[in-house]
Amino acid sequence: MTLESLRNDIDALDDQLLTLLNQRMELVRRVGELKRSTNAVIYRPEREKQIIDRLQTKNNGLMNRPAIEAIFLEIFAVSRNLELPERVAYLGPEGSFTHQAAESRFGAMSAYMALPTIRSVFESVETGRVRFGVIPIENNQEGIVEEAIDLLLEKDLTIAAEVQIPVHFTFATQTENLAEITQIYSKDIAFRQCSKFLNDSFEGLKAELVPVESTSRAAKLAAQNPHTAAVCSHIAAKLFDVPVLFDNIEDSDLNRTRFLILAKNFKNQPSGSDKTTIIAKLPNTESPGVLAEFLQEFNARNINLTKIESRPLREGATFRYWFLIECEGHSDDQDLQEILNHHAAEVKLLGSYVRVA
C-alpha cells in the first residue's frame, strides 16, 4: 500500500463525512424552525452531553473521549449557528484564555464581543445585547475571581454551563535565536507561572521581562518587533500571526481555569451528572451554629458539597457574610428542592448545569 493510495482513501472518507455532515445540518435546520416557532432555547448543554455520552458507548476505534468531544463540540457550535446565530460576550481582549473558553463551547463561527471588564460582560447579558457571557470564576493555582463572585450576587443572571480549560502558555517570537531577543512581553501572572522555563532558557542572556496588561497585548507587541517575544496563549499567537517557538512552557501541567457561561432566565434539564450553585444570605450568621445547621441539611440528604466561598455582605456596620455554595445534583432533585423551598427567603438559585469532571 502506497502513501498515495492511503491519501486517496482518506479523501474518499472525507467526501462521505461532508455528505453526512450536510445531512445532519439539514435536520438541524428543521429543528431550528421548530424551536423558533416555540421560542425554545438553542443552547442545550445537557443534550450535548447526552450525545457525547452515547457516542462514547459506541466507540470502538482510536479516538478517546476528549477527541470525540473536541470534534462534536465544534459540530454542535456550527449547528447552533444554523439554528439561530447567538451573540456571545467574553472578558477580552481577543486571544485571552476566556476567548479560548468561549470558542471551546460556541465554536469559531459564533458572533463574539470582547469586553474590557467582567462587569461589562454581566451587563451585556443583563440588557440583552448578547445571549451568553463567558467569565473566569477561578484558577486552581491562584484561587477565585472575587469580582465575578460578587457580581453573581448583584446581578440577576443564571449559570448555563461551566467550562474548564488547561492553562497552557506558548513562547511566541519571530526569531529562532534566543540570544537575539531583547524583550519578553506578558502579563505578570504568566511570568510567574512560567518562571522555570524563563530562568532555564534565558540564564546569562539579557532579555528583559516586560509586564503588560494581557497576554494578547504581549502577542501583538511581539508581532511588531522581530527581536521580542511573548508568553501568551496559543490562540493569541495565532491571532497575531506570531510563530510559536515553544509550546506548553508553564511550570505546572495541572494549571486549570474554570469559566462560567452566563445567561438570562436559562434552565437546563437534568442530565444525570449535574452541579447546582446557590447564594445563601443566612440570618444572624454571627450567631453560633447558623451556618453549620444549614450545611447539615445537605449532609442529612447525602448531597455532596463541592465548594463554599464566603464574601462580605457590605450591609450595615457589622461583619456579616453571604455564601456561594456549589453542590452535586440538580435543583429539580427532590432532596435539593426541599432545601431550596425550606430556605426560599434566604437562598438564591444561580442554576443547575452539567458538571465538568
N, C-alpha and C positions, 0 to 999 in steps of 0.2 A: 504494500500500500504506500503510495507516494504522498508527499505533502500537498500536492495539487489536488489529488483525489479527496483527501481529508477536508481541504478547504471547500471543495465543491459540495461535499456532504453537509458541511456547516451552512453554506449558502442555501441549500435546499431546505434545511430545518428553519433557517431564518425566514424564508418565504412562508413556510407553514405558520410560524409564530405570528408573523404580520397579519396573515389572514385570520387567525384565531383571535388576535387582539382586536381587529376591526369588528369581528362578530360580537365580541364582548362589549365593545363600546356602543354598538347599536342597541344592545339590550340595556346598557346603562342610560342611553338617551331616552329610552321608553320609560325607565324607572324615574328619570328626572322629570318627565312630563307628568307622571302620576304624583310625584312629590310636590311639584309646583301647584298642581290643582288642589292639593290639600294643605299647602303651606307647611309641609313637613321639613324637618332638618336634614340637610345633605350630609353633614359630617357625623358619622356614627362609629366612634372608636370601638364600641363593644362588638359591632357587626364585623369590623375589620379583624378584630382578634379571633372571632369565631371562624372566619375564613382561613386565617393563617393556622389556627389550631387544627382545623380539618385537613388542610394540605400537609401539615407535618405528619399526621397519622397515616397519610397515603404515600409519604415519601420513602422511596427505597433506592435513591440514587446518591450521587456525590454531594449534593447540596445539603448543608446543615440549616438549622432554623434561622440563624442570622442572615444567611444568604437568601433564603425564601422571603424573610421579612423585608430585606433591602429591595428586592425586585418588586414584590407585590405592594409595598407601601407606595412606591412610585406609580405603579399601575392604578392604585386607589386614588392617588392625587390627580392623575390625568383624568380619571373617571369623574371625580368631583367637579373638575373644571368643565367637563362636558355637560354635567347635570345642571350646574349653576356656579359660575365663577365666584369665588369668595375673596374678599379683601382681607389681608392678614397684616396686622401691625406687630412689630417686634422692637425690642430695645436695640437700637443701632449702635454703631454705624453698619453699613454693608460690610460683609465679611467677618462680622463678630460671631462668637460662638452661639449667641442667641439666634442670629440669622441661620446658622447651620442647623440648630434645633428646629427652627420653623420649617426649613426646607425638608428636613427629615420626615415631617408629617404631612406637609402640604405640597411638596414637590416643587420642581423648578418652574412650573408654568403658572403658579398662582400669582395674583397681584399683591405685591408686598409693599409695605410702608415702613421705612426705617425711621424710628423716632428717637429723640435725644435723651429722654428720661423714662423711668418706669411709670411715673405718674401720667405722662402723656400717653402711654400705651393704655393704661386703665381708662383714661378719659375718652380716648378714641373708640374703645369698645362701648363704654357707657353711653356715648352720644350717638352711636350707630354709624359712625364714619367707617368702621370696619366691623366685620362679623366676629373675628377672633383676634386675640392678642397673645403674644408669647413673651414671657418674662422669666428671668432666672429667679430661683427661690432659695437654692442652697448649693454649696460645694462641699464635698466630703473632706476636703483638706482645710478650707477657710471658714466653713460654717454658714449660717443663714444670711440672707439678704434682708436686713431689717426693714428697709423702705417697702419692699414687696409685702412682707408680713403685715406691716401696719396698714397698708392700703387695702388689704383683704378685709380688714375691719371697717375701714372708712367707706369703701365703695360697695355698691350692691351688685356684684358680679358673681358668676358661677365658674367653678373649675370644671372644664370639659374634659381635660386629659392631662397627663403628665408625660414628660419626655426626659430620659436620662441619656446623656452622651458622654463618652470618654473624652477628656480634655487632652488632645494631642497637639503639640506645638511643632512647627516646622522652622527650619533655618533657611530663609529665602534671600538670595543675593544674585546679582548679575555677574559676579566673578567667581572663579573656581579656586582662586588663590587666597587663602585666609589672611596672609600677610599683607595683602593689598587693602584690606577692609579697615577703614579709619573710624567708622561709627556704626553701632548696632542699635537699632530702634526697637522699643517695645513698651508695653505697659509694665509698671514696676512689679506687679504681682507675677507677671510672666517671667521676668528676670529671676525672681526668687524661685519659681517652680522649675527653672531650667539652669540653676546655678552650677550644677556639676558639669554639664556639657560645656557651658561657657568657660568655667575655670580650666577644664582639661584642654579645651580646644584653643584657647587664646592665652595660655600661660606664656609669658615672655613677649607677647605681641602688644601692640599699642592701641588696639581698638577701644573706643570709648563707648560705654553703655549710656544711651540717651533715653530717659523715660519720656513717653508721650501719652496722650490721653486714651489711646486704644491700640490694639494690635492691628486693626485695619489701617489706622493712620500710619503705623510703622511700615506696613507693606507699601502704602502709597509713597512714602518718603524713599524707601529702598528702590522703588521703580524709577525714581527721578535722578538717582546718583549711582553710577556703577561701582563706586568704592564704598558703599554702605551695605548694610544687611538688616533684615527684620526677623525678630522672633514673633511668629504670628500663626494664625490658623491656616490650614490648607486652603480653605475657601477664600481667605483674604489674599493669599499668594496667587491663586488662580484668577481672582477678580482683577488684580492689578498687574497680572502677567509678569510676575517675578519668578524666575526659576527656583525650584526647591533644591537646595544642595544637600540638606539632611532632613530626614523625617523622624517624628517621634523622639524629640530631644528632651522631653520632660524628665525630671528626676524620678518620678513615680508613675508607673503604668496603671496605678489604681486611682488616679485622679479623675473624678467624675463630677459633672454638674447636672443638677436637676432643674427642669423648667416646668412651668405651668402654662397650659393653654386656657385662656380666659374667654368667656362668652357671656351673653346676657340671656337670662331665662332659659338655660340649657339643662336638659336632664338626659342622662344615659339610662338605658335599660340594664338590668343586672346581667353581668357576663359570666358569673361564677367565680371570678377572680378579681374582686373589686377592692377599692380603698375609699374611705369616706373622710372628708375633712370638715371639721366644725370649729366654730369660735364659741367659747364659753365665757360669759361675764357673770361669774357667780357672786351672789350677795354675801357681804361680810367675809371676804376672803382672809381678813386679818384674824378671824375667829378660829380657834383650833378645830381641825377636823373637817372643815367645809370642803376643801379640795379632795382630801382623802376619801370622804364619803361619796363624792361624785364619781371619782375614779373607781371606787369599789363596785359601783353599779355595772361597769364594763366587765370587771373580773367575775362578778357573780353570774354574768350571762356568757362567760367564756369568749368575750370579744377581745382580741389582741390589740393593744395599743402600740402603735409604731412610732409615734412622735408626740412630744409635748413641748411647747415653747411658751414662756411667759413674757408678756410685754406690759409696760406701764399703761395704766388706764387713762392718765392725764385728765382726770376729773376731780376737782377739788384739791385740797392741800394734803390729803392723806396719801400714804403709799399703798395703792391698790393696783391690782393687775388683772388682765384678761389672758386667756389661754387659747393658743392654737393647738388643736388636738387632731391627730390622724389615727385611724383605726382600720383594721381589716373588715370587709363586709360592705354591703350596700344599704343605703338608707331605707330601702323597701323591705329589708330583712326584719322579721318580727321583733327579734331581740333588740336590735338597734333602734327600731321605730319606737319601741316602748320608752327607751331613754330619751329620745328626742321629744316625744309627746309629754313626758313627765316634766321635762325642763324647757318647755316651749318658750317661756318668758326669758330664759337666760341663755339659750343656745341659738346660734345662727348656723344653718346648714350651708356650707360652701359648695358641696357637690359630692357625688359618688362617681367614680370613674375607674377605668381599667387599671389595675395595679401593675406597675412595671417591676419585674423581679430584680 
